[in-house]
C-alpha cells in the first residue's frame, strides 16, 4: 500500500529538511506542511516505527536526476529498510542501524543483517539519496573538501608569525638604563616572535593557538594528512612507485629489527661475562676463606 504524502514527508522532516523544501517536494503549501507537523505530532528526535513487511529487491520506477542521484525514496523500500538507512547515515554503523531499526535484538545477528542490507541495491540507493540531502543541507561537497586540503598544504607559517632579532633598551631595576658618559640608551639584542593579525589571515587552517609559560605558540593543520587525501583522490602515486615505497619501508623496518636483535645479543653476552666474573670472584673468595 502506497504511503500518503504526510507519511513520506515525515522522513524528510526527521532528516532536517526545511518546511519550504518539503512543500516544494510534495507540491503543497508551507502552511500544509506545518499543519502536518502539528496534526501528526512530528518530532525530529523520533522516527516512524518499522513494520514487519518485506518486499522484493526490485528497484524499478526510480526517479533519478542528471547527476545520477535518486530524487525520491524507492517505493519498493520497506519501512524497516528506510529506518535502517536513516540510522546508518546518521551513525555510520551498520550493526547499530540494524538493531535500532528492529531487524534483530542480538548484536551478532544484527551485524550479519547489516552487511546484507548494505548489499541491496535499493538500500544503497536510499543511503546515497539521504547523504545527498545531508550535503545539500550543509551546503558542502567534495570540491569544498579538496579546496580545504589545498589550503592546508599551501599554508605558509611565515604568513602567521614573524621572527628574528632586534635591538631593545635594557631595563634595569629602576627603569631603562642609560650610558652615563654618552647619555645614550644601553641596548641589547633579543630574539622575538610576532603573530600576524587574525583579521588578515585564513584562520581555517589553524589547528591550535595557545599561550603558556614560554609564550604564545601557533600550530597549523596537519599538512601530511592533507597531502595524503589529495594523493588518494587524484591517484598521484602509480602502483609500481607505491610498491617501491612500501618495499623501502619494509627494508628499513627489517634493518631496524636486526639492529635491535644484535644489540640485545651484545647486552646478553655482556651480562653473561659479568656473571662469570662474579662467579669466579665468589669461588676465589671461598678458597681464600677455606685456606
Backbone as CSV, one residue per row, in Angstrom:
resi,resn,N_x,N_y,N_z,CA_x,CA_y,CA_z,C_x,C_y,C_z
1,UNK,0.844,-1.192,0.000,0.000,0.000,0.000,0.886,1.251,0.000
2,UNK,0.607,2.134,-0.962,1.445,3.326,-1.097,1.274,4.247,0.106
3,UNK,2.363,4.879,0.489,2.310,5.795,1.625,1.664,7.112,1.220
4,UNK,1.039,7.754,2.191,0.460,9.065,1.964,1.562,10.127,2.021
5,UNK,1.330,11.291,1.399,2.367,12.336,1.364,2.897,12.724,2.738
6,UNK,1.999,12.822,3.728,2.475,13.261,5.050,3.356,12.192,5.704
7,UNK,3.147,10.911,5.351,3.984,9.838,5.888,5.370,9.872,5.268
8,UNK,5.439,10.132,3.970,6.733,10.249,3.305,7.464,11.504,3.770
9,UNK,6.712,12.577,3.967,7.324,13.844,4.359,7.926,13.776,5.754
10,UNK,7.387,12.913,6.611,7.919,12.785,7.965,9.392,12.389,7.954
11,UNK,9.758,11.453,7.071,11.152,11.023,6.996,12.069,12.182,6.608
12,UNK,11.607,13.014,5.663,12.403,14.172,5.251,12.514,15.189,6.386
13,UNK,11.440,15.342,7.146,11.462,16.280,8.271,12.439,15.811,9.341
14,UNK,12.415,14.508,9.645,13.328,13.945,10.653,14.774,14.154,10.245
15,UNK,15.034,14.086,8.937,16.405,14.258,8.442,16.834,15.720,8.377
16,UNK,15.924,16.627,8.737,16.320,18.030,8.812,15.903,18.900,7.656
17,UNK,15.099,18.385,6.734,14.680,19.194,5.589,13.750,20.315,6.065
18,UNK,13.867,21.490,5.463,13.066,22.649,5.865,11.624,22.514,5.381
19,UNK,10.731,23.329,5.969,9.326,23.320,5.562,9.190,23.631,4.072
20,UNK,9.933,24.629,3.613,9.830,25.061,2.215,10.248,23.943,1.261
21,UNK,11.357,23.277,1.597,11.832,22.193,0.729,10.846,21.031,0.697
22,UNK,10.242,20.720,1.855,9.247,19.642,1.901,8.023,20.033,1.074
23,UNK,7.613,21.306,1.208,6.456,21.778,0.454,6.709,21.702,-1.051
24,UNK,7.901,22.104,-1.479,8.247,22.043,-2.901,8.291,20.605,-3.399
25,UNK,8.815,19.711,-2.550,8.964,18.314,-2.958,7.604,17.644,-3.173
26,UNK,6.650,17.922,-2.273,5.350,17.249,-2.348,4.262,18.144,-2.959
27,UNK,4.705,19.302,-3.501,3.808,20.202,-4.223,2.590,20.612,-3.376
28,UNK,2.893,21.061,-2.168,1.863,21.584,-1.272,2.357,22.914,-0.706
29,UNK,1.508,23.578,0.033,1.905,24.840,0.634,2.693,24.633,1.920
30,UNK,3.449,25.667,2.309,4.222,25.595,3.549,3.293,25.439,4.749
31,UNK,2.130,26.106,4.695,1.162,26.004,5.794,0.655,24.577,5.942
32,UNK,0.530,23.876,4.817,0.076,22.483,4.866,1.090,21.613,5.597
33,UNK,2.370,21.852,5.310,3.429,21.090,5.971,3.415,21.355,7.473
34,UNK,3.210,22.608,7.852,3.156,22.955,9.275,1.964,22.285,9.956
35,UNK,0.826,22.191,9.221,-0.345,21.509,9.774,-0.062,20.023,9.979
36,UNK,0.671,19.408,8.993,1.066,18.005,9.139,1.865,17.815,10.422
37,UNK,2.799,18.743,10.654,3.661,18.622,11.824,2.844,18.642,13.118
38,UNK,1.853,19.560,13.171,1.032,19.675,14.378,0.068,18.498,14.521
39,UNK,-0.603,18.163,13.409,-1.629,17.115,13.451,-1.034,15.747,13.757
40,UNK,0.106,15.424,13.121,0.685,14.089,13.285,1.849,14.066,14.284
41,UNK,2.015,15.210,14.995,2.998,15.307,16.075,4.399,14.900,15.628
42,UNK,4.853,15.556,14.564,6.208,15.293,14.076,7.233,15.746,15.115
43,UNK,8.324,14.989,15.212,9.413,15.328,16.124,10.715,14.888,15.483
44,UNK,11.677,15.801,15.379,12.953,15.446,14.726,13.736,14.409,15.526
45,UNK,13.429,14.272,16.800,14.144,13.304,17.635,13.524,11.912,17.575
46,UNK,12.403,11.771,16.860,11.757,10.466,16.748,11.674,10.060,15.300
47,UNK,11.523,8.765,15.064,11.406,8.233,13.709,10.242,7.264,13.691
48,UNK,9.619,7.025,12.535,8.475,6.127,12.473,8.860,4.705,12.832
49,UNK,7.923,3.988,13.511,8.186,2.609,13.897,8.168,1.712,12.672
50,UNK,9.077,0.727,12.606,9.140,-0.137,11.435,8.011,-1.153,11.407
51,UNK,7.621,-1.528,10.201,6.661,-2.600,10.020,7.410,-3.888,9.708
52,UNK,6.744,-5.026,9.856,7.384,-6.305,9.658,7.224,-6.835,8.242
53,UNK,6.679,-6.015,7.336,6.504,-6.456,5.954,7.824,-6.423,5.226
54,UNK,7.997,-7.370,4.299,9.213,-7.450,3.490,8.805,-7.559,2.045
55,UNK,9.431,-6.796,1.171,9.099,-6.839,-0.248,10.303,-7.278,-1.050
56,UNK,10.130,-7.359,-2.374,11.202,-7.841,-3.255,12.282,-6.802,-3.390
57,UNK,13.360,-7.153,-4.091,14.503,-6.260,-4.255,14.398,-5.407,-5.510
58,UNK,13.204,-5.276,-6.070,13.031,-4.514,-7.291,13.361,-3.058,-7.058
59,UNK,14.041,-2.436,-8.016,14.380,-1.007,-7.917,13.829,-0.253,-9.126
60,UNK,12.712,-0.712,-9.673,12.116,-0.071,-10.841,11.440,1.237,-10.438
61,UNK,11.145,2.050,-11.467,10.412,3.304,-11.284,11.149,4.293,-10.394
62,UNK,12.479,4.211,-10.329,13.232,5.194,-9.558,13.324,6.488,-10.342
63,UNK,13.226,7.614,-9.643,13.422,8.916,-10.268,14.840,9.364,-10.021
64,UNK,15.580,9.611,-11.092,16.989,9.952,-10.978,17.237,11.277,-11.657
65,UNK,18.032,12.162,-11.015,18.359,13.441,-11.614,19.552,13.287,-12.544
66,UNK,20.026,14.377,-13.105,21.114,14.336,-14.078,22.407,13.836,-13.483
67,UNK,22.633,14.063,-12.205,23.872,13.618,-11.560,23.827,12.143,-11.213
68,UNK,22.685,11.460,-11.435,22.591,10.044,-11.130,22.096,9.785,-9.718
69,UNK,21.765,10.823,-8.976,21.322,10.652,-7.588,19.798,10.502,-7.548
70,UNK,19.315,9.545,-6.780,17.885,9.295,-6.674,17.211,10.472,-5.987
71,UNK,16.142,11.011,-6.627,15.454,12.173,-6.079,14.495,11.789,-4.957
72,UNK,13.787,10.676,-5.102,12.809,10.258,-4.120,13.103,8.835,-3.669
73,UNK,12.574,8.491,-2.493,12.794,7.148,-1.979,12.129,6.114,-2.889
74,UNK,12.759,4.971,-3.048,12.223,3.886,-3.845,10.903,3.425,-3.230
75,UNK,9.817,3.391,-4.013,8.529,2.953,-3.450,8.543,1.512,-2.970
76,UNK,9.486,0.702,-3.448,9.584,-0.685,-3.006,10.322,-0.814,-1.670
77,UNK,10.888,0.286,-1.189,11.647,0.262,0.055,10.698,0.061,1.239
78,UNK,10.983,-0.908,2.085,10.130,-1.145,3.258,10.443,-0.116,4.339
79,UNK,9.545,-0.039,5.310,9.748,0.899,6.418,11.009,0.551,7.215
80,UNK,11.224,-0.738,7.428,12.404,-1.148,8.190,13.682,-0.842,7.433
81,UNK,13.657,-1.017,6.118,14.834,-0.686,5.308,15.116,0.808,5.348
82,UNK,14.064,1.610,5.247,14.251,3.063,5.275,14.747,3.515,6.641
83,UNK,14.239,2.876,7.676,14.695,3.193,9.027,16.163,2.814,9.195
84,UNK,16.545,1.688,8.639,17.952,1.270,8.670,18.831,2.309,7.964
85,UNK,18.387,2.764,6.804,19.153,3.758,6.042,19.327,5.051,6.842
86,UNK,18.247,5.468,7.511,18.306,6.692,8.320,19.371,6.573,9.411
87,UNK,19.332,5.458,10.166,20.287,5.284,11.259,21.710,5.086,10.735
88,UNK,21.862,4.444,9.591,23.209,4.231,9.035,23.828,5.551,8.596
89,UNK,23.034,6.398,7.938,23.544,7.710,7.514,23.886,8.567,8.723
90,UNK,23.108,8.410,9.795,23.311,9.223,10.994,24.552,8.784,11.770
91,UNK,24.741,7.443,11.937,25.794,6.940,12.821,26.934,6.215,12.105
92,UNK,26.764,5.876,10.820,27.795,5.166,10.046,28.153,3.819,10.690
93,UNK,27.159,3.137,11.261,27.402,1.851,11.907,26.268,0.915,11.518
94,UNK,26.566,-0.088,10.654,25.541,-0.981,10.124,24.922,-1.840,11.222
95,UNK,25.737,-2.291,12.170,25.222,-3.133,13.248,24.223,-2.368,14.113
96,UNK,24.593,-1.169,14.534,23.699,-0.352,15.350,22.447,0.047,14.575
97,UNK,22.597,0.283,13.281,21.441,0.645,12.460,20.454,-0.512,12.380
98,UNK,20.968,-1.742,12.256,20.097,-2.919,12.215,19.396,-3.128,13.553
99,UNK,20.099,-2.889,14.649,19.494,-3.019,15.978,18.391,-1.975,16.182
100,UNK,18.687,-0.723,15.859,17.740,0.362,16.093,16.521,0.284,15.169
101,UNK,16.680,-0.306,13.986,15.558,-0.398,13.051,14.715,-1.644,13.274
102,UNK,15.099,-2.472,14.244,14.255,-3.595,14.636,14.509,-4.895,13.919
103,UNK,15.608,-5.020,13.171,15.891,-6.271,12.475,16.293,-7.384,13.439
104,UNK,16.922,-7.023,14.525,17.363,-8.025,15.493,17.606,-7.359,16.845
105,UNK,17.503,-8.166,17.897,17.805,-7.676,19.239,19.163,-8.168,19.723
106,UNK,19.833,-8.946,18.883,21.130,-9.509,19.245,22.206,-8.963,18.313
107,UNK,23.305,-8.543,18.907,24.353,-7.866,18.149,24.958,-8.728,17.035
108,UNK,25.285,-10.014,17.266,25.879,-10.823,16.190,24.991,-10.941,14.956
109,UNK,23.692,-11.236,15.194,22.790,-11.358,14.043,22.537,-10.007,13.383
110,UNK,22.560,-8.935,14.179,22.390,-7.588,13.618,23.564,-7.220,12.730
111,UNK,24.768,-7.665,13.117,25.956,-7.387,12.299,25.844,-8.073,10.944
112,UNK,25.360,-9.327,10.942,25.188,-10.060,9.684,24.114,-9.398,8.828
113,UNK,22.995,-9.031,9.470,21.897,-8.404,8.734,22.316,-7.055,8.171
114,UNK,23.119,-6.308,8.934,23.584,-5.013,8.447,24.409,-5.146,7.185
115,UNK,25.291,-6.151,7.147,26.106,-6.388,5.945,25.238,-6.755,4.751
116,UNK,24.216,-7.585,4.988,23.325,-7.986,3.896,22.534,-6.802,3.356
117,UNK,22.057,-5.969,4.260,21.271,-4.809,3.838,22.083,-3.851,2.977
118,UNK,23.348,-3.682,3.323,24.195,-2.758,2.557,24.466,-3.254,1.145
119,UNK,24.185,-4.536,0.879,24.375,-5.091,-0.454,23.126,-4.948,-1.328
120,UNK,21.988,-4.605,-0.731,20.763,-4.471,-1.512,20.793,-3.178,-2.332
121,UNK,20.552,-3.263,-3.629,20.623,-2.072,-4.490,19.739,-0.929,-4.022
122,UNK,18.492,-1.239,-3.614,17.596,-0.155,-3.235,18.012,0.481,-1.911
123,UNK,18.623,-0.295,-1.028,19.116,0.254,0.240,20.305,1.175,-0.020
124,UNK,21.224,0.727,-0.876,22.376,1.573,-1.226,21.912,2.869,-1.897
125,UNK,20.885,2.762,-2.760,20.375,3.957,-3.434,19.757,4.928,-2.435
126,UNK,19.046,4.403,-1.442,18.422,5.264,-0.436,19.474,5.926,0.453
127,UNK,20.533,5.189,0.793,21.624,5.762,1.588,22.274,6.910,0.827
128,UNK,22.513,6.715,-0.471,23.090,7.786,-1.295,22.156,8.994,-1.351
129,UNK,20.842,8.725,-1.440,19.875,9.826,-1.500,19.873,10.629,-0.202
130,UNK,19.896,9.924,0.937,19.897,10.609,2.225,21.188,11.392,2.442
131,UNK,22.296,10.809,2.025,23.563,11.532,2.140,23.533,12.800,1.299
132,UNK,22.914,12.709,0.128,22.801,13.890,-0.729,21.992,14.977,-0.057
133,UNK,20.906,14.588,0.649,20.092,15.572,1.368,20.890,16.250,2.469
134,UNK,21.704,15.439,3.171,22.526,15.990,4.243,23.530,16.994,3.672
135,UNK,24.166,16.617,2.553,25.154,17.518,1.937,24.495,18.804,1.444
136,UNK,23.277,18.689,0.895,22.575,19.886,0.442,22.257,20.802,1.613
137,UNK,21.887,20.193,2.729,21.558,20.986,3.912,22.796,21.687,4.458
138,UNK,23.939,21.007,4.388,25.178,21.602,4.884,25.820,22.533,3.863
139,UNK,25.393,22.425,2.611,25.948,23.241,1.533,27.451,23.016,1.362
140,UNK,27.883,21.757,1.514,29.286,21.431,1.267,29.347,20.207,0.368
141,UNK,30.448,20.067,-0.345,30.627,18.933,-1.234,32.083,18.546,-1.337
142,UNK,32.356,17.656,-2.264,33.725,17.170,-2.450,34.674,18.304,-2.816
143,UNK,34.201,19.232,-3.645,35.045,20.346,-4.061,35.484,21.183,-2.860
144,UNK,34.588,21.354,-1.895,34.940,22.108,-0.688,36.006,21.382,0.121
145,UNK,35.883,20.050,0.207,36.870,19.256,0.944,38.247,19.344,0.276
146,UNK,38.266,19.206,-1.050,39.546,19.280,-1.770,40.178,20.667,-1.628
147,UNK,39.342,21.702,-1.674,39.863,23.060,-1.521,40.453,23.266,-0.137
148,UNK,39.808,22.668,0.879,40.325,22.756,2.242,41.701,22.099,2.342
149,UNK,41.852,20.924,1.697,43.148,20.233,1.695,44.211,21.072,0.994
150,UNK,43.829,21.706,-0.118,44.774,22.564,-0.847,45.185,23.756,0.020
151,UNK,44.242,24.331,0.743,44.553,25.458,1.628,45.563,25.055,2.702
152,UNK,45.421,23.825,3.204,46.337,23.347,4.250,47.741,23.168,3.713
153,UNK,47.871,22.490,2.557,49.213,22.209,2.032,49.902,23.476,1.536
154,UNK,49.125,24.491,1.171,49.732,25.729,0.664,49.931,26.791,1.746
155,UNK,49.463,26.494,2.956,49.618,27.463,4.046,51.091,27.636,4.411
156,UNK,51.514,28.872,4.608,52.900,29.202,4.951,52.933,29.767,6.366
157,UNK,53.684,29.118,7.251,53.751,29.572,8.633,54.264,31.002,8.728
158,UNK,55.039,31.418,7.722,55.564,32.778,7.720,54.497,33.841,7.573
159,UNK,53.315,33.446,7.078,52.210,34.389,6.978,51.545,34.633,8.328
160,UNK,51.777,33.718,9.265,51.089,33.783,10.549,51.989,34.293,11.678
161,UNK,53.274,34.078,11.566,54.208,34.565,12.580,55.439,35.157,11.902
162,UNK,56.034,36.135,12.572,57.300,36.697,12.129,58.317,36.568,13.246
163,UNK,59.576,36.264,12.924,60.585,36.087,13.969,61.935,36.619,13.492
164,UNK,62.818,36.831,14.432,64.142,37.342,14.100,64.815,37.934,15.333
165,UNK,65.671,38.934,15.097,66.358,39.614,16.194,66.197,41.125,16.035
166,UNK,66.176,41.833,17.175,66.101,43.288,17.124,66.732,43.871,18.383
167,UNK,66.986,45.170,18.304,67.598,45.882,19.419,66.521,46.397,20.367
168,UNK,66.825,46.275,21.659,65.879,46.736,22.673,66.654,47.335,23.844
169,UNK,66.132,48.421,24.380,66.805,49.065,25.504,66.738,48.174,26.745
170,UNK,67.891,48.092,27.436,67.981,47.254,28.634,67.186,47.913,29.765
171,UNK,66.390,47.095,30.438,65.579,47.582,31.549,66.213,47.117,32.859
172,UNK,66.549,48.091,33.714,67.132,47.750,34.998,66.096,47.723,36.110
173,UNK,66.578,47.704,37.341,65.674,47.636,38.489,64.800,48.883,38.596
174,UNK,65.369,50.043,38.194,64.647,51.303,38.331,64.216,51.889,36.988
175,UNK,64.205,51.052,35.950,63.761,51.527,34.649,64.817,51.354,33.569
176,UNK,64.615,51.959,32.374,65.557,51.836,31.259,66.948,52.373,31.627
177,UNK,67.986,51.642,31.205,69.361,52.033,31.512,69.917,52.958,30.442
178,UNK,70.723,53.961,30.920,71.350,54.934,30.012,72.829,55.023,30.357
179,UNK,73.670,55.091,29.290,75.107,55.224,29.492,75.382,56.596,30.120
180,UNK,76.114,56.617,31.253,76.358,57.867,31.985,77.240,58.828,31.201
181,UNK,78.155,58.298,30.375,79.074,59.172,29.634,78.407,59.728,28.376
182,UNK,77.816,58.849,27.574,77.261,59.282,26.284,75.791,59.699,26.383
183,UNK,75.187,59.384,27.523,73.777,59.690,27.719,72.871,58.949,26.723
184,UNK,73.431,57.890,26.085,72.666,57.104,25.125,72.071,55.864,25.808
185,UNK,70.910,55.399,25.333,70.317,54.189,25.917,71.232,52.984,25.731
186,UNK,71.291,52.139,26.724,72.057,50.900,26.617,71.154,49.857,25.953
187,UNK,71.607,49.359,24.803,70.780,48.453,24.012,71.297,47.008,24.108
188,UNK,70.411,46.051,23.846,70.771,44.642,23.774,70.003,43.981,22.631
189,UNK,70.563,42.885,22.102,69.905,42.145,21.014,69.032,41.041,21.609
190,UNK,67.793,41.012,21.183,66.868,39.989,21.684,66.236,39.241,20.512
191,UNK,65.801,38.024,20.778,65.030,37.255,19.803,63.551,37.565,19.993
192,UNK,62.795,37.578,18.897,61.376,37.889,19.007,60.559,37.001,18.069
193,UNK,59.304,36.800,18.443,58.305,36.119,17.610,57.029,36.944,17.693
194,UNK,56.540,37.427,16.548,55.328,38.239,16.495,54.253,37.509,15.708
195,UNK,52.996,37.556,16.195,51.867,36.959,15.497,51.253,37.953,14.526
196,UNK,50.723,37.424,13.409,50.041,38.274,12.448,48.630,38.608,12.914
197,UNK,48.006,39.570,12.277,46.638,39.969,12.629,45.655,38.927,12.109
198,UNK,44.807,38.378,12.984,43.886,37.309,12.598,42.880,37.765,11.540
199,UNK,42.529,39.065,11.534,41.565,39.565,10.560,42.099,39.487,9.135
200,UNK,43.421,39.426,8.978,44.024,39.439,7.652,44.477,38.049,7.210
201,UNK,44.194,37.008,7.999,44.714,35.666,7.721,43.586,34.656,7.573
202,UNK,43.900,33.529,6.913,42.967,32.415,6.787,43.100,31.557,8.047
203,UNK,42.212,31.766,9.004,42.309,31.059,10.276,41.727,29.644,10.216
204,UNK,41.128,29.256,9.082,40.533,27.919,8.975,41.586,26.824,8.979
205,UNK,42.837,27.156,8.641,43.897,26.138,8.601,44.704,26.123,9.894
206,UNK,44.305,26.928,10.888,44.988,26.935,12.184,44.370,25.873,13.077
207,UNK,45.178,24.974,13.578,44.684,23.907,14.442,44.667,24.320,15.912
208,UNK,45.666,25.118,16.301,45.749,25.458,17.724,46.534,26.746,17.926
209,UNK,46.049,27.587,18.823,46.774,28.770,19.299,46.670,28.770,20.814
210,UNK,47.800,28.790,21.501,47.750,28.772,22.958,48.865,29.630,23.536
211,UNK,48.673,30.063,24.759,49.652,30.873,25.462,50.046,30.158,26.750
212,UNK,51.335,29.836,26.856,51.852,29.149,28.024,52.937,29.954,28.712
213,UNK,53.674,29.293,29.582,54.716,29.991,30.329,55.872,30.431,29.436
214,UNK,56.031,29.750,28.273,57.101,30.114,27.332,56.628,31.074,26.255
215,UNK,55.395,31.550,26.371,54.883,32.499,25.391,53.762,31.900,24.560
216,UNK,53.452,32.554,23.448,52.363,32.140,22.571,52.895,31.196,21.499
217,UNK,52.150,30.120,21.225,52.522,29.182,20.160,51.340,29.000,19.230
218,UNK,51.622,28.699,17.965,50.590,28.508,16.955,50.908,27.238,16.173
219,UNK,49.875,26.457,15.883,50.042,25.186,15.177,49.066,25.127,14.011
220,UNK,49.601,24.918,12.795,48.752,24.806,11.619,48.237,23.373,11.465
221,UNK,47.199,23.194,10.659,46.636,21.864,10.406,47.688,20.964,9.766
222,UNK,47.511,19.654,9.928,48.493,18.654,9.507,48.623,18.606,7.986
223,UNK,49.761,19.053,7.460,49.983,19.043,6.014,50.127,17.620,5.471
224,UNK,50.720,16.742,6.280,50.894,15.356,5.834,49.543,14.714,5.559
225,UNK,48.588,14.936,6.463,47.247,14.381,6.271,46.611,14.934,5.002
226,UNK,46.729,16.245,4.780,46.125,16.878,3.604,46.739,16.338,2.314
227,UNK,48.079,16.175,2.310,48.739,15.613,1.123,48.242,14.197,0.854
228,UNK,48.074,13.406,1.896,47.605,12.024,1.731,46.217,11.989,1.096
229,UNK,45.337,12.905,1.502,43.996,12.933,0.925,44.035,13.298,-0.553
230,UNK,44.859,14.270,-0.902,44.972,14.686,-2.303,45.595,13.583,-3.161
231,UNK,46.605,12.910,-2.625,47.261,11.816,-3.364,46.271,10.690,-3.622
232,UNK,45.448,10.363,-2.634,44.466,9.293,-2.804,43.422,9.683,-3.847
233,UNK,42.915,10.912,-3.783,41.842,11.323,-4.681,42.319,11.405,-6.129
234,UNK,43.484,12.012,-6.350,43.980,12.191,-7.712,44.839,11.018,-8.194
235,UNK,45.077,10.035,-7.298,45.847,8.839,-7.654,47.201,9.238,-8.254
236,UNK,47.935,10.055,-7.504,49.211,10.569,-7.994,50.351,9.558,-7.896
237,UNK,50.188,8.539,-7.065,51.256,7.545,-6.911,50.931,6.310,-7.743
238,UNK,51.663,6.056,-8.837,51.427,4.847,-9.636,51.666,3.600,-8.785
239,UNK,51.060,2.480,-9.213,51.172,1.237,-8.461,52.622,0.810,-8.271
240,UNK,53.436,0.925,-9.335,54.837,0.499,-9.238,55.583,1.357,-8.229
241,UNK,55.369,2.650,-8.278,56.030,3.563,-7.343,55.575,3.267,-5.918
242,UNK,54.267,3.049,-5.767,53.738,2.755,-4.443,54.345,1.473,-3.885
243,UNK,54.514,0.458,-4.737,55.130,-0.796,-4.291,56.574,-0.563,-3.871
244,UNK,57.293,0.266,-4.635,58.685,0.561,-4.278,58.771,1.266,-2.930
245,UNK,57.839,2.183,-2.698,57.819,2.892,-1.414,57.579,1.911,-0.281
246,UNK,56.607,1.004,-0.466,56.305,0.027,0.574,57.472,-0.923,0.798
247,UNK,58.169,-1.321,-0.287,59.328,-2.201,-0.154,60.454,-1.524,0.612
248,UNK,60.675,-0.227,0.349,61.709,0.507,1.073,61.366,0.614,2.559
249,UNK,60.087,0.838,2.847,59.660,0.893,4.246,59.901,-0.450,4.930
250,UNK,59.641,-1.554,4.203,59.832,-2.890,4.759,61.303,-3.164,5.027
251,UNK,62.174,-2.730,4.094,63.621,-2.907,4.278,64.112,-2.160,5.512
252,UNK,63.648,-0.915,5.669,64.046,-0.117,6.829,63.578,-0.771,8.128
253,UNK,62.359,-1.314,8.109,61.832,-1.969,9.308,62.651,-3.213,9.656
254,UNK,63.039,-3.994,8.619,63.859,-5.191,8.856,65.232,-4.825,9.405
255,UNK,65.848,-3.768,8.819,67.166,-3.328,9.278,67.103,-2.864,10.734
256,UNK,66.048,-2.156,11.071,65.882,-1.688,12.450,65.726,-2.861,13.407
257,UNK,64.976,-3.889,12.964,64.770,-5.078,13.803,66.076,-5.827,14.017
258,UNK,66.889,-5.955,12.946,68.182,-6.647,13.062,69.098,-5.928,14.034
259,UNK,69.103,-4.580,13.971,69.930,-3.798,14.887,69.506,-4.033,16.342
260,UNK,68.200,-4.083,16.560,67.708,-4.309,17.918,68.076,-5.707,18.414
261,UNK,68.021,-6.701,17.488,68.389,-8.073,17.857,69.871,-8.156,18.212
262,UNK,70.721,-7.530,17.375,72.165,-7.533,17.632,72.497,-6.828,18.937
263,UNK,71.796,-5.736,19.179,72.018,-5.003,20.419,71.646,-5.862,21.627
264,UNK,70.526,-6.590,21.503,70.091,-7.460,22.602,71.090,-8.587,22.835
265,UNK,71.636,-9.121,21.728,72.636,-10.187,21.864,73.886,-9.675,22.572
266,UNK,74.325,-8.455,22.182,75.513,-7.863,22.803,75.312,-7.642,24.291
267,UNK,74.122,-7.132,24.640,73.835,-6.909,26.056,73.791,-8.230,26.818
268,UNK,73.282,-9.272,26.167,73.197,-10.590,26.807,74.583,-11.167,27.066
269,UNK,75.490,-11.017,26.037,76.859,-11.511,26.204,77.572,-10.758,27.319
270,UNK,77.357,-9.456,27.363,77.990,-8.639,28.403,77.504,-9.060,29.782
271,UNK,76.210,-9.340,29.896,75.663,-9.791,31.173,76.220,-11.148,31.572
272,UNK,76.395,-12.032,30.572,76.962,-13.355,30.847,78.405,-13.229,31.328
273,UNK,79.161,-12.294,30.686,80.562,-12.076,31.067,80.645,-11.575,32.508
274,UNK,79.748,-10.633,32.862,79.733,-10.084,34.218,79.384,-11.173,35.221
275,UNK,78.401,-12.010,34.866,78.006,-13.097,35.761,79.158,-14.079,35.967
276,UNK,79.926,-14.352,34.900,81.061,-15.276,35.007,82.133,-14.705,35.944
277,UNK,82.414,-13.405,35.819,83.393,-12.765,36.691,82.941,-12.815,38.140
278,UNK,81.655,-12.580,38.359,81.138,-12.634,39.726,81.297,-14.038,40.317
279,UNK,81.039,-15.059,39.500,81.181,-16.423,39.989,82.638,-16.741,40.334
280,UNK,83.571,-16.304,39.470,84.992,-16.545,39.719,85.435,-15.861,41.009
281,UNK,84.975,-14.599,41.191,85.354,-13.873,42.401,84.789,-14.569,43.648
282,UNK,83.563,-15.091,43.510,82.965,-15.774,44.647,83.714,-17.064,44.973
283,UNK,84.108,-17.811,43.911,84.870,-19.058,44.119,86.208,-18.769,44.753
284,UNK,86.892,-17.705,44.266,88.214,-17.340,44.799,88.107,-16.930,46.255
285,UNK,87.030,-16.221,46.582,86.815,-15.765,47.954,86.613,-16.964,48.887
286,UNK,85.860,-17.982,48.400,85.615,-19.163,49.186,86.910,-19.934,49.433
287,UNK,87.754,-20.027,48.391,89.034,-20.738,48.536,89.938,-20.019,49.558
288,UNK,90.018,-18.705,49.446,90.854,-17.950,50.392,90.319,-18.081,51.823
289,UNK,89.023,-18.090,51.935,88.436,-18.234,53.252,88.676,-19.609,53.801
290,UNK,88.629,-20.635,52.922,88.901,-22.004,53.359,90.326,-22.183,53.794
291,UNK,91.283,-21.458,53.114,92.688,-21.542,53.456,92.902,-20.926,54.826
